[in-house]
Each structure stands twice: as structure tokens, then as C-alpha cells.
Amino acid sequence: MKKYLKTLFICALLVGCTIQLSAHSPWTTGLPGDSVRTKSGFSFGFNVGAYFANKYNGNFYNGASSNVDSIGLIFSNYNYTQDIQREITDTFRLLELPQKMGYQPAMQFGFYVKYSFSKQLGMFLQFNYTKLKAKDVFTMGIGPAHAYLSFDDIRTFPIWGTEERIYIDLGVSKTFETSKTVQIFVEGGLNINNTLVKEHKIAIGNLEYSLINIYGNTPYTPNTQMQTYETRLGGLAVGAFASTGLRFVFNNYISLDPGFSFYMTKANLEGYPAYRPQYTVFLRICYQSLSDLSSSN
């Protein structure tokens, strides 16, 4: 979370510098916001924000036998289990996997291109990127199980997965003017997203294992030349989105747009086909087209 706060702080400084420089710019003749509010044509922007993924897809990483990536890949392999037993210096057994594994909030970055037909209506194309991490723990019983013992040596170990998501939004934007410098905007349209699993692992002491099966139907055997297979988990999916926010117009060519987006879509992860809501909060810095800027000089 500290790195996210640091990123937001840097973005805030950049916004402040942009506003300060624009305040002394020759472009700012006339009422603030006249150009942004009345001109047709292209504008572009840069987004930064926070992405909140639905926990439904997080269980893709919980290691259950019903998932394409199962913790059984490790615990059913004799060579792995011997290494684990040496690491914990005792016998062991798998007890419980996480049942409600969710994603941590993540930073989102992207850019935005819009064509305005009038000061109220426009169409836009937007690209956003985020890297998500789902993290939880599973439990193991250490030592032999004895019926006459009232307690067991139960230990927890981390299990996690990371994925990248790219969102492409094609939508319509409607603007409502409330003052010369403040506007309300609403957006909506089609979302196309691509999900790619980057890693899926567990750690037991100093040992770390990937649950992504790259050996096909052949169990891993150390010190052998085994064939590996390229494994791509994820894919394309289609959904819809709606956004709303405020546009603060600082001069004729620059605005700052904080907003909130609601997505009804899915991540194309095997075994999790349902559509679920996803949320983002964002800050967008928008500029009029460079052709407009150059023509004003």
C-alpha cells in the first residue's frame, strides 16, 4: 500500500505543476473552460487510480482440486513431498485450503482518447492496465495424527497468485454543465478485457512451488531432462461499464476529472465463467488536442 500512496503523491505533484504552469499560459484567454466546454474535436488524457476486483475469481488461486491449478500437483508428487518433509523435519498432511480467497486492491494506469461532437456529447476509447494479487494461507498438520490427542500442531503457509488485466473501454460520454469551471460527466459502453495469469505459488519454509503445471501428464522428476509446455491461463472477455465523476476545468485546455467506474464483466479464468461487478476510482488529466493548442498561438 505504501508504494500506491507514493505513486498517488507523485501524480498529485505532477497535477499541481501542470495547473501552476497552465495558470501562466497564453492559452488561458477568455473564461476558464471555454475551449474545453464548447469545442468539438479530439482530446486525450491519462488515468491513474485504484482497482477493486471481485473476490469471486480469487478462488481460482486457492489450490482446490476442482481448479485447473491444484495444490495436489505438489502434494501428490513423491519428490516434492520428500523435500517438504526434510524442510519441516517431520511428517505432514494437508488440512484446509482457503475458501474465500480475494484480491488485494491494486493501482491502475491508462490513457484516454475522446472525440467531442458538441460540448455535451462525445465518444471515447480508453485503455487501462492493472496487476492484481490474490493472497491467503492454507493449513497443514505437522507430525502424525493421533486420535487420543486433543490438539494438533497446525501451521499456516502462504498461497498466492498474480495476474495482469488490460481493459479496453469503448463508450459514450455525456457532460452536464453546473458552472463555468465544474461539470458532471457520465459515461457508459462496451468493455473488452484480457486476463493473463503470471504466477500461482505456495511457500513452505524456504521452499517455493509453482502450481502451474508445465509438465503435462508427466510428474516432475528432479535431475532429468523433462519436456515443458507453454501454459497460458486467462483470455479475452466482454462486458459493460458505467462511470460518473466531476470535471474541474482549470483553463481552456486542461481539466482534472476524478471519477468512479462500475464494470459488469468477467475475467476469463477456467472454471469461473460468471459475470461479477468490478470497481475503480480514478483521476484523469485531460488535454485538448495539440492541433488546437498550436492554432491558438
Contacts in CASP RR format, 6 or more apart in sequence:
PFRMAT RR
TARGET T0000
AUTHOR 0000-0000-0000
METHOD contacts of the structure
MODEL  1
MKKYLKTLFICALLVGCTIQLSAHSPWTTGLPGDSVRTKSGFSFGFNVGA
YFANKYNGNFYNGASSNVDSIGLIFSNYNYTQDIQREITDTFRLLELPQK
MGYQPAMQFGFYVKYSFSKQLGMFLQFNYTKLKAKDVFTMGIGPAHAYLS
FDDIRTFPIWGTEERIYIDLGVSKTFETSKTVQIFVEGGLNINNTLVKEH
KIAIGNLEYSLINIYGNTPYTPNTQMQTYETRLGGLAVGAFASTGLRFVF
NNYISLDPGFSFYMTKANLEGYPAYRPQYTVFLRICYQSLSDLSSSN
1 105 0 8 1.000
4 50 0 8 1.000
4 105 0 8 1.000
4 107 0 8 1.000
7 48 0 8 1.000
7 107 0 8 1.000
8 48 0 8 1.000
8 49 0 8 1.000
11 48 0 8 1.000
11 283 0 8 1.000
14 285 0 8 1.000
15 256 0 8 1.000
15 283 0 8 1.000
15 285 0 8 1.000
18 254 0 8 1.000
18 285 0 8 1.000
19 250 0 8 1.000
19 254 0 8 1.000
19 256 0 8 1.000
22 28 0 8 1.000
22 250 0 8 1.000
22 251 0 8 1.000
22 253 0 8 1.000
22 254 0 8 1.000
23 250 0 8 1.000
23 251 0 8 1.000
25 251 0 8 1.000
25 253 0 8 1.000
26 296 0 8 1.000
26 297 0 8 1.000
27 35 0 8 1.000
27 251 0 8 1.000
27 252 0 8 1.000
27 253 0 8 1.000
27 293 0 8 1.000
27 296 0 8 1.000
28 251 0 8 1.000
28 252 0 8 1.000
28 253 0 8 1.000
29 252 0 8 1.000
30 252 0 8 1.000
31 180 0 8 1.000
32 180 0 8 1.000
32 181 0 8 1.000
32 249 0 8 1.000
32 250 0 8 1.000
32 251 0 8 1.000
32 252 0 8 1.000
33 180 0 8 1.000
33 181 0 8 1.000
33 249 0 8 1.000
33 250 0 8 1.000
33 251 0 8 1.000
33 252 0 8 1.000
33 255 0 8 1.000
34 252 0 8 1.000
35 252 0 8 1.000
35 253 0 8 1.000
35 288 0 8 1.000
35 292 0 8 1.000
36 43 0 8 1.000
36 247 0 8 1.000
36 249 0 8 1.000
36 252 0 8 1.000
36 253 0 8 1.000
36 254 0 8 1.000
36 255 0 8 1.000
36 286 0 8 1.000
36 288 0 8 1.000
37 119 0 8 1.000
37 175 0 8 1.000
37 177 0 8 1.000
37 180 0 8 1.000
37 183 0 8 1.000
37 249 0 8 1.000
38 119 0 8 1.000
39 116 0 8 1.000
39 119 0 8 1.000
39 288 0 8 1.000
39 292 0 8 1.000
40 115 0 8 1.000
40 116 0 8 1.000
40 117 0 8 1.000
40 118 0 8 1.000
41 115 0 8 1.000
41 116 0 8 1.000
41 289 0 8 1.000
41 292 0 8 1.000
42 113 0 8 1.000
42 114 0 8 1.000
42 115 0 8 1.000
42 116 0 8 1.000
42 289 0 8 1.000
42 291 0 8 1.000
43 113 0 8 1.000
43 114 0 8 1.000
43 116 0 8 1.000
43 286 0 8 1.000
43 287 0 8 1.000
43 288 0 8 1.000
43 289 0 8 1.000
44 111 0 8 1.000
44 112 0 8 1.000
44 113 0 8 1.000
44 114 0 8 1.000
44 286 0 8 1.000
44 287 0 8 1.000
44 289 0 8 1.000
45 111 0 8 1.000
45 112 0 8 1.000
45 113 0 8 1.000
45 284 0 8 1.000
45 285 0 8 1.000
45 286 0 8 1.000
45 287 0 8 1.000
46 109 0 8 1.000
46 110 0 8 1.000
46 111 0 8 1.000
46 112 0 8 1.000
46 284 0 8 1.000
46 285 0 8 1.000
47 108 0 8 1.000
47 109 0 8 1.000
47 110 0 8 1.000
47 111 0 8 1.000
47 112 0 8 1.000
47 126 0 8 1.000
47 128 0 8 1.000
47 282 0 8 1.000
47 283 0 8 1.000
47 284 0 8 1.000
48 107 0 8 1.000
48 108 0 8 1.000
48 109 0 8 1.000
48 110 0 8 1.000
48 282 0 8 1.000
48 283 0 8 1.000
49 107 0 8 1.000
49 108 0 8 1.000
49 109 0 8 1.000
49 280 0 8 1.000
49 281 0 8 1.000
49 282 0 8 1.000
49 283 0 8 1.000
50 105 0 8 1.000
50 106 0 8 1.000
50 107 0 8 1.000
50 108 0 8 1.000
50 280 0 8 1.000
50 281 0 8 1.000
50 282 0 8 1.000
51 105 0 8 1.000
51 106 0 8 1.000
51 107 0 8 1.000
51 108 0 8 1.000
51 128 0 8 1.000
51 130 0 8 1.000
51 132 0 8 1.000
51 165 0 8 1.000
51 278 0 8 1.000
51 279 0 8 1.000
51 280 0 8 1.000
52 103 0 8 1.000
52 105 0 8 1.000
52 278 0 8 1.000
52 279 0 8 1.000
52 280 0 8 1.000
53 102 0 8 1.000
53 103 0 8 1.000
53 106 0 8 1.000
53 132 0 8 1.000
53 165 0 8 1.000
53 267 0 8 1.000
53 278 0 8 1.000
54 103 0 8 1.000
54 276 0 8 1.000
54 277 0 8 1.000
54 278 0 8 1.000
55 100 0 8 1.000
55 101 0 8 1.000
55 102 0 8 1.000
55 103 0 8 1.000
56 272 0 8 1.000
56 274 0 8 1.000
56 276 0 8 1.000
57 103 0 8 1.000
57 134 0 8 1.000
57 266 0 8 1.000
57 267 0 8 1.000
57 269 0 8 1.000
57 272 0 8 1.000
57 276 0 8 1.000
58 101 0 8 1.000
58 102 0 8 1.000
58 103 0 8 1.000
58 134 0 8 1.000
59 67 0 8 1.000
59 98 0 8 1.000
59 99 0 8 1.000
59 100 0 8 1.000
59 101 0 8 1.000
59 102 0 8 1.000
59 272 0 8 1.000
60 67 0 8 1.000
60 69 0 8 1.000
60 134 0 8 1.000
60 269 0 8 1.000
60 270 0 8 1.000
60 271 0 8 1.000
60 272 0 8 1.000
61 67 0 8 1.000
61 69 0 8 1.000
61 101 0 8 1.000
61 134 0 8 1.000
61 159 0 8 1.000
61 160 0 8 1.000
61 161 0 8 1.000
61 200 0 8 1.000
62 97 0 8 1.000
62 98 0 8 1.000
62 99 0 8 1.000
62 101 0 8 1.000
62 136 0 8 1.000
62 138 0 8 1.000
62 159 0 8 1.000
63 69 0 8 1.000
63 70 0 8 1.000
63 71 0 8 1.000
63 72 0 8 1.000
63 97 0 8 1.000
63 138 0 8 1.000
63 159 0 8 1.000
63 211 0 8 1.000
64 70 0 8 1.000
64 71 0 8 1.000
64 97 0 8 1.000
65 72 0 8 1.000
66 271 0 8 1.000
67 270 0 8 1.000
67 271 0 8 1.000
68 233 0 8 1.000
68 270 0 8 1.000
68 271 0 8 1.000
69 200 0 8 1.000
69 211 0 8 1.000
69 212 0 8 1.000
69 213 0 8 1.000
69 233 0 8 1.000
70 211 0 8 1.000
71 94 0 8 1.000
71 97 0 8 1.000
71 138 0 8 1.000
71 159 0 8 1.000
71 202 0 8 1.000
71 211 0 8 1.000
73 211 0 8 1.000
73 213 0 8 1.000
74 80 0 8 1.000
74 81 0 8 1.000
74 84 0 8 1.000
74 202 0 8 1.000
74 209 0 8 1.000
74 211 0 8 1.000
75 81 0 8 1.000
75 94 0 8 1.000
76 219 0 8 1.000
77 219 0 8 1.000
77 220 0 8 1.000
78 219 0 8 1.000
79 219 0 8 1.000
79 220 0 8 1.000
79 221 0 8 1.000
79 222 0 8 1.000
80 209 0 8 1.000
80 220 0 8 1.000
83 207 0 8 1.000
84 92 0 8 1.000
84 204 0 8 1.000
84 207 0 8 1.000
85 91 0 8 1.000
85 92 0 8 1.000
87 204 0 8 1.000
87 205 0 8 1.000
87 206 0 8 1.000
87 207 0 8 1.000
88 142 0 8 1.000
88 204 0 8 1.000
88 205 0 8 1.000
90 142 0 8 1.000
90 143 0 8 1.000
91 142 0 8 1.000
91 143 0 8 1.000
91 144 0 8 1.000
92 140 0 8 1.000
92 141 0 8 1.000
92 142 0 8 1.000
92 143 0 8 1.000
93 140 0 8 1.000
93 141 0 8 1.000
93 143 0 8 1.000
93 145 0 8 1.000
94 138 0 8 1.000
94 139 0 8 1.000
94 140 0 8 1.000
94 141 0 8 1.000
95 138 0 8 1.000
95 139 0 8 1.000
95 140 0 8 1.000
95 141 0 8 1.000
95 154 0 8 1.000
96 138 0 8 1.000
96 139 0 8 1.000
97 138 0 8 1.000
97 159 0 8 1.000
98 136 0 8 1.000
98 137 0 8 1.000
98 138 0 8 1.000
98 159 0 8 1.000
101 134 0 8 1.000
101 135 0 8 1.000
101 136 0 8 1.000
101 159 0 8 1.000
102 134 0 8 1.000
102 136 0 8 1.000
103 132 0 8 1.000
103 133 0 8 1.000
103 134 0 8 1.000
104 132 0 8 1.000
104 133 0 8 1.000
104 134 0 8 1.000
104 135 0 8 1.000
106 130 0 8 1.000
106 131 0 8 1.000
106 132 0 8 1.000
106 133 0 8 1.000
107 130 0 8 1.000
107 131 0 8 1.000
108 128 0 8 1.000
108 129 0 8 1.000
108 130 0 8 1.000
108 280 0 8 1.000
108 282 0 8 1.000
109 128 0 8 1.000
109 129 0 8 1.000
109 130 0 8 1.000
110 126 0 8 1.000
110 127 0 8 1.000
110 128 0 8 1.000
110 129 0 8 1.000
111 126 0 8 1.000
111 127 0 8 1.000
112 124 0 8 1.000
112 125 0 8 1.000
112 126 0 8 1.000
112 127 0 8 1.000
112 284 0 8 1.000
112 286 0 8 1.000
113 124 0 8 1.000
113 125 0 8 1.000
113 126 0 8 1.000
114 122 0 8 1.000
114 123 0 8 1.000
114 124 0 8 1.000
114 125 0 8 1.000
114 173 0 8 1.000
114 286 0 8 1.000
115 122 0 8 1.000
115 123 0 8 1.000
115 124 0 8 1.000
116 122 0 8 1.000
117 123 0 8 1.000
119 175 0 8 1.000
119 177 0 8 1.000
120 174 0 8 1.000
120 175 0 8 1.000
120 176 0 8 1.000
121 172 0 8 1.000
121 173 0 8 1.000
121 174 0 8 1.000
121 175 0 8 1.000
122 172 0 8 1.000
122 173 0 8 1.000
122 174 0 8 1.000
123 170 0 8 1.000
123 171 0 8 1.000
123 172 0 8 1.000
123 173 0 8 1.000
124 169 0 8 1.000
124 170 0 8 1.000
124 171 0 8 1.000
124 172 0 8 1.000
124 173 0 8 1.000
124 187 0 8 1.000
125 168 0 8 1.000
125 169 0 8 1.000
125 170 0 8 1.000
125 171 0 8 1.000
126 167 0 8 1.000
126 168 0 8 1.000
126 169 0 8 1.000
126 170 0 8 1.000
126 171 0 8 1.000
127 166 0 8 1.000
127 167 0 8 1.000
127 168 0 8 1.000
127 169 0 8 1.000
128 166 0 8 1.000
128 167 0 8 1.000
128 169 0 8 1.000
128 280 0 8 1.000
129 164 0 8 1.000
129 165 0 8 1.000
129 166 0 8 1.000
129 167 0 8 1.000
130 164 0 8 1.000
130 165 0 8 1.000
130 167 0 8 1.000
131 162 0 8 1.000
131 163 0 8 1.000
131 164 0 8 1.000
131 165 0 8 1.000
131 198 0 8 1.000
132 162 0 8 1.000
132 163 0 8 1.000
132 164 0 8 1.000
132 165 0 8 1.000
133 160 0 8 1.000
133 161 0 8 1.000
133 162 0 8 1.000
134 160 0 8 1.000
134 161 0 8 1.000
134 162 0 8 1.000
135 158 0 8 1.000
135 159 0 8 1.000
135 160 0 8 1.000
135 161 0 8 1.000
136 158 0 8 1.000
136 159 0 8 1.000
136 160 0 8 1.000
137 156 0 8 1.000
137 157 0 8 1.000
137 158 0 8 1.000
137 159 0 8 1.000
138 156 0 8 1.000
138 157 0 8 1.000
138 159 0 8 1.000
138 202 0 8 1.000
139 154 0 8 1.000
139 155 0 8 1.000
139 156 0 8 1.000
139 157 0 8 1.000
140 154 0 8 1.000
140 155 0 8 1.000
140 156 0 8 1.000
140 157 0 8 1.000
140 204 0 8 1.000
141 152 0 8 1.000
141 153 0 8 1.000
141 154 0 8 1.000
141 155 0 8 1.000
142 152 0 8 1.000
142 153 0 8 1.000
142 154 0 8 1.000
142 155 0 8 1.000
143 153 0 8 1.000
145 152 0 8 1.000
157 202 0 8 1.000
157 203 0 8 1.000
157 204 0 8 1.000
157 205 0 8 1.000
158 202 0 8 1.000
158 203 0 8 1.000
159 201 0 8 1.000
159 202 0 8 1.000
160 199 0 8 1.000
160 200 0 8 1.000
160 201 0 8 1.000
160 202 0 8 1.000
161 197 0 8 1.000
161 198 0 8 1.000
161 199 0 8 1.000
161 200 0 8 1.000
161 201 0 8 1.000
162 197 0 8 1.000
162 198 0 8 1.000
162 199 0 8 1.000
163 195 0 8 1.000
163 196 0 8 1.000
163 197 0 8 1.000
163 198 0 8 1.000
163 234 0 8 1.000
163 267 0 8 1.000
163 269 0 8 1.000
164 195 0 8 1.000
164 196 0 8 1.000
164 198 0 8 1.000
165 193 0 8 1.000
165 194 0 8 1.000
165 195 0 8 1.000
165 196 0 8 1.000
165 267 0 8 1.000
166 193 0 8 1.000
166 194 0 8 1.000
167 191 0 8 1.000
167 192 0 8 1.000
167 193 0 8 1.000
167 263 0 8 1.000
168 191 0 8 1.000
168 192 0 8 1.000
168 193 0 8 1.000
169 188 0 8 1.000
169 189 0 8 1.000
169 190 0 8 1.000
169 191 0 8 1.000
169 241 0 8 1.000
170 189 0 8 1.000
170 190 0 8 1.000
170 192 0 8 1.000
171 187 0 8 1.000
171 188 0 8 1.000
171 189 0 8 1.000
171 190 0 8 1.000
172 187 0 8 1.000
172 188 0 8 1.000
172 189 0 8 1.000
173 185 0 8 1.000
173 186 0 8 1.000
173 187 0 8 1.000
173 188 0 8 1.000
174 185 0 8 1.000
174 186 0 8 1.000
174 187 0 8 1.000
175 183 0 8 1.000
175 184 0 8 1.000
175 185 0 8 1.000
175 247 0 8 1.000
176 183 0 8 1.000
176 184 0 8 1.000
176 185 0 8 1.000
176 186 0 8 1.000
177 183 0 8 1.000
178 184 0 8 1.000
180 249 0 8 1.000
181 248 0 8 1.000
181 249 0 8 1.000
181 250 0 8 1.000
182 246 0 8 1.000
182 247 0 8 1.000
182 248 0 8 1.000
182 249 0 8 1.000
183 246 0 8 1.000
183 247 0 8 1.000
183 249 0 8 1.000
184 244 0 8 1.000
184 245 0 8 1.000
184 246 0 8 1.000
184 247 0 8 1.000
185 243 0 8 1.000
185 244 0 8 1.000
185 245 0 8 1.000
185 246 0 8 1.000
185 247 0 8 1.000
185 257 0 8 1.000
186 242 0 8 1.000
186 243 0 8 1.000
186 244 0 8 1.000
186 245 0 8 1.000
187 241 0 8 1.000
187 242 0 8 1.000
187 243 0 8 1.000
187 244 0 8 1.000
187 261 0 8 1.000
188 240 0 8 1.000
188 241 0 8 1.000
188 242 0 8 1.000
188 243 0 8 1.000
189 240 0 8 1.000
189 241 0 8 1.000
189 242 0 8 1.000
190 238 0 8 1.000
190 239 0 8 1.000
190 240 0 8 1.000
190 241 0 8 1.000
191 238 0 8 1.000
191 239 0 8 1.000
191 240 0 8 1.000
191 241 0 8 1.000
191 263 0 8 1.000
191 265 0 8 1.000
192 236 0 8 1.000
192 237 0 8 1.000
192 238 0 8 1.000
192 239 0 8 1.000
193 236 0 8 1.000
193 237 0 8 1.000
193 238 0 8 1.000
193 239 0 8 1.000
193 265 0 8 1.000
193 267 0 8 1.000
194 234 0 8 1.000
194 235 0 8 1.000
194 236 0 8 1.000
194 237 0 8 1.000
194 268 0 8 1.000
195 234 0 8 1.000
195 235 0 8 1.000
195 237 0 8 1.000
195 267 0 8 1.000
195 268 0 8 1.000
195 269 0 8 1.000
196 232 0 8 1.000
196 233 0 8 1.000
196 234 0 8 1.000
196 235 0 8 1.000
197 212 0 8 1.000
197 232 0 8 1.000
197 233 0 8 1.000
197 234 0 8 1.000
197 269 0 8 1.000
199 210 0 8 1.000
199 212 0 8 1.000
200 210 0 8 1.000
200 211 0 8 1.000
200 212 0 8 1.000
200 233 0 8 1.000
201 208 0 8 1.000
201 209 0 8 1.000
201 210 0 8 1.000
201 211 0 8 1.000
202 208 0 8 1.000
202 209 0 8 1.000
202 211 0 8 1.000
203 209 0 8 1.000
212 231 0 8 1.000
212 233 0 8 1.000
213 231 0 8 1.000
214 228 0 8 1.000
214 229 0 8 1.000
214 230 0 8 1.000
214 231 0 8 1.000
215 226 0 8 1.000
215 227 0 8 1.000
215 228 0 8 1.000
215 229 0 8 1.000
216 229 0 8 1.000
218 226 0 8 1.000
218 227 0 8 1.000
220 226 0 8 1.000
233 269 0 8 1.000
233 270 0 8 1.000
234 267 0 8 1.000
234 268 0 8 1.000
234 269 0 8 1.000
234 270 0 8 1.000
235 268 0 8 1.000
236 268 0 8 1.000
237 265 0 8 1.000
237 266 0 8 1.000
237 267 0 8 1.000
237 268 0 8 1.000
238 265 0 8 1.000
239 263 0 8 1.000
239 264 0 8 1.000
239 265 0 8 1.000
239 266 0 8 1.000
239 275 0 8 1.000
240 263 0 8 1.000
240 264 0 8 1.000
240 265 0 8 1.000
241 261 0 8 1.000
241 262 0 8 1.000
241 263 0 8 1.000
241 264 0 8 1.000
241 265 0 8 1.000
242 261 0 8 1.000
242 262 0 8 1.000
243 259 0 8 1.000
243 260 0 8 1.000
243 261 0 8 1.000
243 262 0 8 1.000
244 259 0 8 1.000
244 260 0 8 1.000
245 257 0 8 1.000
245 258 0 8 1.000
245 259 0 8 1.000
245 260 0 8 1.000
246 257 0 8 1.000
246 258 0 8 1.000
246 259 0 8 1.000
247 255 0 8 1.000
247 256 0 8 1.000
247 257 0 8 1.000
247 286 0 8 1.000
248 255 0 8 1.000
248 256 0 8 1.000
248 257 0 8 1.000
248 258 0 8 1.000
249 255 0 8 1.000
250 256 0 8 1.000
252 288 0 8 1.000
252 296 0 8 1.000
253 287 0 8 1.000
253 288 0 8 1.000
253 292 0 8 1.000
253 293 0 8 1.000
254 285 0 8 1.000
254 286 0 8 1.000
254 287 0 8 1.000
254 288 0 8 1.000
255 285 0 8 1.000
255 286 0 8 1.000
256 283 0 8 1.000
256 284 0 8 1.000
256 285 0 8 1.000
256 286 0 8 1.000
257 283 0 8 1.000
257 284 0 8 1.000
257 285 0 8 1.000
257 286 0 8 1.000
258 281 0 8 1.000
258 282 0 8 1.000
258 283 0 8 1.000
258 284 0 8 1.000
259 281 0 8 1.000
259 282 0 8 1.000
259 283 0 8 1.000
259 284 0 8 1.000
260 279 0 8 1.000
260 280 0 8 1.000
260 281 0 8 1.000
260 282 0 8 1.000
261 279 0 8 1.000
261 280 0 8 1.000
261 281 0 8 1.000
261 282 0 8 1.000
262 277 0 8 1.000
262 278 0 8 1.000
262 279 0 8 1.000
263 277 0 8 1.000
263 278 0 8 1.000
263 279 0 8 1.000
263 280 0 8 1.000
264 275 0 8 1.000
264 276 0 8 1.000
264 277 0 8 1.000
264 278 0 8 1.000
265 275 0 8 1.000
265 276 0 8 1.000
265 278 0 8 1.000
266 272 0 8 1.000
266 273 0 8 1.000
266 274 0 8 1.000
266 275 0 8 1.000
266 276 0 8 1.000
END
